[in-house]
Amino acid sequence: MGKQKIDILLSTSVWDPKAWIEGLSQSELVGKIHVWPTEEDLSNVQALFVWKPLAEGVIEKLPNLKWISSLGAGVDHLMTDPQIPRNIPITRIVDPNLTTDMTNYVMMSVIMHQRNFRLLQQNQQKSHWERITYNKLRVGVMGLGELGGHLAKQLYAAGFEVSGYSRTQKQIEGVKCYDENQLDTFLSELDVLVNLLPITPKTVGILNYELLSKTPKGCYLINVARGNHLVDNDLIKLIDENRLSGAMLDVFHQEPLPNDHPFWAHNKITVTPHVASVTSPESALNLLKENIERLVNETPLLHQVDLNRGY
């Protein structure tokens, strides 16, 4: 008797499914691969691979669903979707390439801020030669999970003074770590604040006027987690009051960012189009195939999400 095969449904309006289909088809444990939207019979589908948003009515067409996987590191689009059953395991992509790319983006942002790169570009446009001094920065990372923990280690290795904040106490060599009871102390010691928190009901809007005002005057914000962590108008107000020196933003409440949004034109805000870390099918497929094998063998799936915590 041959090995059991599972049918899969891919649901993503963002990416071309071709690379995912080609990669998954190489597994001897994969049977039929469906792509939403479809009129095909989905009653044999056991695995749903999705990137936001999940279309209405998908789940009800999957009576034998056993596993849902996000096709990215984020799972907030699943945690907040009322369609998602609470009794089915949900996993996320944890990919060394994603982690490295995120770290590299933030390191670039920190160094560009440290070296006054925006001013250097302005000086070039004016043919103005000015050697601008720079200082060692104190960088704080909010969120010390897979991405934030790696970033904190690399920032420390690069010579920055690094602190980290997480819900529970963490231990990272060279990094001063704070838990949820020490948030104000963490914020009071920063030149740069990097947000890599998961998005949960408790963290929506956490980057607001009150919290950001607790950082030293001139602090710089880098948000690479989710757009709804940030209260947009509060950020603009703090920058215009010279409480914050500026911001580097890669994530937004609405994406693409509307053409008339004030972030585009603000001279102290840098906007990038959600490119800090982008899932590569080639590398993410290795994890998906490993979890397919685990599903067939009825062993625990890797990188399951804690539904109570929301990440």
C-alpha positions in Angstrom: 0.0 0.0 0.0 1.4 3.4 -0.9 1.8 6.3 1.5 -1.3 8.4 2.4 -1.6 11.6 0.4 -3.3 14.8 1.5 -5.1 17.3 -0.7 -4.3 21.0 -0.2 -6.1 24.3 -0.9 -4.0 27.4 -1.6 -5.8 30.7 -0.9 -3.8 33.8 -1.6 -4.7 37.0 -3.6 -1.2 38.4 -3.1 1.1 35.8 -4.7 1.2 33.9 -7.9 0.4 30.3 -6.7 2.6 28.7 -9.5 5.8 28.4 -7.4 3.9 27.0 -4.4 2.2 24.4 -6.6 5.4 23.4 -8.3 7.2 23.0 -5.0 4.4 21.1 -3.2 3.9 18.8 -6.1 7.4 17.4 -5.6 6.2 15.8 -2.3 5.1 12.2 -2.6 2.7 12.9 0.2 0.7 15.6 -1.7 -2.3 14.6 -3.7 -4.5 17.2 -5.4 -3.6 20.9 -5.0 -6.6 23.3 -5.4 -6.3 27.0 -5.8 -9.1 29.3 -4.5 -11.4 30.4 -6.1 -12.5 27.1 -7.5 -15.7 25.2 -8.1 -14.0 21.8 -7.5 -15.1 19.4 -4.8 -12.9 20.3 -1.7 -14.3 17.7 0.6 -10.9 15.8 0.7 -8.8 18.8 1.5 -7.0 18.4 4.8 -4.6 21.4 4.6 -5.3 25.0 3.9 -2.3 27.3 3.1 -3.4 30.9 3.2 -2.1 34.5 2.9 -4.4 37.3 3.7 -7.2 37.8 3.4 -9.1 34.5 3.5 -12.1 34.7 1.2 -15.5 34.4 2.7 -17.0 30.9 2.7 -13.8 28.9 2.2 -13.8 27.1 5.5 -17.3 25.8 5.1 -16.3 24.0 2.0 -13.6 22.1 3.9 -15.3 19.5 6.1 -12.2 17.4 6.5 -9.8 20.2 7.3 -7.0 19.2 9.7 -4.4 22.0 9.5 -4.2 25.7 8.5 -0.8 27.3 7.7 -0.1 31.0 7.1 2.2 31.4 4.2 4.1 34.1 6.1 5.5 34.7 9.5 2.4 36.7 10.5 -0.8 35.0 11.7 -2.9 38.0 12.7 -5.0 37.6 9.6 -6.0 34.2 10.9 -6.3 35.0 14.6 -8.9 37.7 13.9 -10.9 35.9 11.3 -14.2 34.6 12.7 -14.3 31.9 10.0 -11.3 30.1 11.5 -12.2 27.1 13.7 -10.6 27.1 17.2 -10.0 23.3 17.2 -7.7 23.1 14.1 -4.0 23.6 14.5 -2.6 26.8 12.9 1.1 27.1 12.0 3.2 29.9 10.7 6.4 30.1 8.5 9.6 30.4 10.5 12.3 30.7 7.8 15.9 31.6 8.4 15.8 33.7 5.2 12.9 35.7 6.6 14.7 36.3 9.9 17.9 37.4 8.2 16.1 39.7 5.8 14.2 41.4 8.6 17.4 41.9 10.6 19.2 43.3 7.6 16.4 45.8 6.9 16.3 47.0 10.5 20.1 47.2 10.6 20.1 49.3 7.4 17.4 51.6 9.0 19.3 52.0 12.2 22.6 52.8 10.5 20.9 55.2 8.0 19.5 57.1 11.0 22.8 57.0 12.9 24.7 58.3 9.9 22.1 61.0 9.0 21.8 59.5 5.6 18.7 61.6 4.7 20.7 64.8 5.4 23.6 63.5 3.4 21.3 62.9 0.4 19.9 66.4 0.7 23.5 67.8 0.8 24.4 65.9 -2.3 21.4 67.5 -4.1 22.8 70.9 -3.1 26.4 70.0 -3.9 27.1 70.7 -0.3 30.2 69.0 1.4 29.6 68.6 5.1 31.1 65.9 7.3 28.4 65.0 9.8 29.5 63.4 13.1 27.5 60.5 14.6 27.1 58.9 18.0 26.7 55.4 19.3 23.0 54.6 19.6 20.9 52.8 22.2 18.5 50.6 20.3 15.5 49.0 21.9 13.6 46.1 20.3 10.0 45.5 21.3 9.3 41.8 20.8 12.0 39.2 21.4 10.6 36.3 19.4 12.2 34.6 16.4 12.7 37.9 14.6 13.3 40.3 17.4 15.6 38.0 19.3 17.8 37.5 16.2 17.8 41.2 15.5 18.9 42.1 19.1 21.8 39.7 18.9 23.0 41.1 15.6 22.6 44.7 16.8 24.8 43.9 19.8 27.4 42.2 17.6 27.5 45.3 15.4 28.4 47.5 18.4 25.1 49.0 19.4 23.9 49.3 23.0 20.8 47.0 22.9 17.8 46.5 25.1 14.8 44.3 24.5 11.2 44.2 25.7 8.9 41.2 25.8 5.8 40.0 27.6 7.9 37.5 29.6 11.5 37.9 30.7 14.1 36.7 28.2 17.8 36.1 28.5 20.0 37.3 25.5 23.7 37.7 25.8 24.7 41.4 25.6 21.1 42.5 25.6 19.4 44.2 28.6 16.0 42.5 28.7 12.8 43.8 30.2 9.4 42.2 30.8 5.9 43.7 30.6 6.2 45.1 34.1 9.3 47.2 33.1 8.0 48.9 29.9 8.5 52.4 31.1 12.1 51.8 32.1 12.8 50.1 28.8 11.4 53.1 26.9 13.4 55.7 28.9 16.8 54.5 27.7 16.4 54.6 23.9 17.7 56.5 20.9 15.9 54.1 18.5 12.7 52.1 19.1 12.1 49.1 16.8 8.7 47.4 16.9 8.6 43.7 16.3 5.7 42.8 18.6 3.1 40.3 17.5 -0.3 41.8 16.9 -2.8 40.9 19.5 -5.8 42.7 21.0 -3.5 44.0 23.7 -0.9 45.4 21.2 -3.3 47.1 18.7 -2.5 50.8 18.9 0.3 50.3 21.4 2.5 52.8 19.5 0.5 55.8 20.6 1.1 59.2 21.9 1.3 58.1 25.5 3.8 55.3 25.0 6.0 57.1 22.5 6.2 60.1 24.7 8.0 58.0 27.3 11.0 57.7 25.1 13.8 60.3 25.3 13.4 63.4 23.1 14.7 62.8 19.7 14.0 59.0 19.7 13.5 57.5 16.2 10.8 54.9 15.5 11.2 51.8 13.2 8.0 49.9 12.7 8.3 46.6 10.8 5.6 44.5 12.6 2.1 45.5 11.7 0.5 48.8 10.7 -2.2 48.6 13.3 0.4 48.7 16.1 0.7 52.4 15.3 -1.6 55.3 15.8 -0.7 57.3 12.7 -1.8 60.8 13.8 0.0 60.4 17.1 3.3 59.7 15.3 2.9 62.7 13.1 2.1 64.9 16.1 5.1 63.7 18.1 7.4 64.3 15.1 6.0 67.8 14.4 6.4 68.6 18.1 10.1 67.5 17.8 9.5 64.8 20.5 10.5 62.2 18.0 13.2 62.8 15.3 11.4 60.7 12.7 10.4 57.2 11.6 11.1 54.4 9.2 7.8 52.6 8.4 7.3 49.4 6.4 3.8 48.4 7.5 0.5 50.3 7.4 -3.2 50.1 8.4 -4.1 50.0 4.7 -1.8 48.5 2.1 -1.0 49.8 -0.5 -0.7 53.1 1.5 -3.3 55.5 0.0 -1.8 58.2 -2.2 -3.1 61.0 0.0 -1.8 59.6 3.3 0.4 62.2 5.1 3.2 59.8 5.6 4.2 60.0 1.9 5.0 63.7 2.0 6.4 64.0 5.6 10.1 65.0 5.4 11.0 63.0 8.5 9.2 59.8 7.6 10.6 57.1 5.3 8.0 54.8 3.7 8.8 51.4 2.2 6.1 49.1 0.7 6.1 46.2 3.2 9.3 44.7 1.9 11.4 44.3 5.1 11.1 40.6 4.9 9.2 38.7 2.2 8.4 35.0 2.2 10.3 33.1 -0.5 8.4 30.0 -1.7 11.7 28.1 -2.3 12.7 28.3 1.4 9.3 28.2 3.0 8.3 25.1 1.1 10.8 23.1 3.1 8.9 23.8 6.3 5.5 23.1 4.7 6.8 19.7 3.4 8.1 18.8 6.9 4.7 19.6 8.4 2.9 17.7 5.7 4.9 14.6 6.7 4.1 15.3 10.3 0.4 15.6 9.5 0.4 12.3 7.7 2.3 10.6 10.5 0.1 12.2 13.2 3.0 13.9 15.0 2.9 17.5 16.3 3.2 20.2 13.7 6.2 22.6 13.9 5.6 26.3 14.8 2.1 26.0 16.0 0.4 29.2 17.1 -0.9 29.6 20.7 -4.5 30.6 20.1 -4.8 32.1 23.6 -1.8 34.3 23.1 -2.6 35.1 19.5 1.0 34.3 18.2 
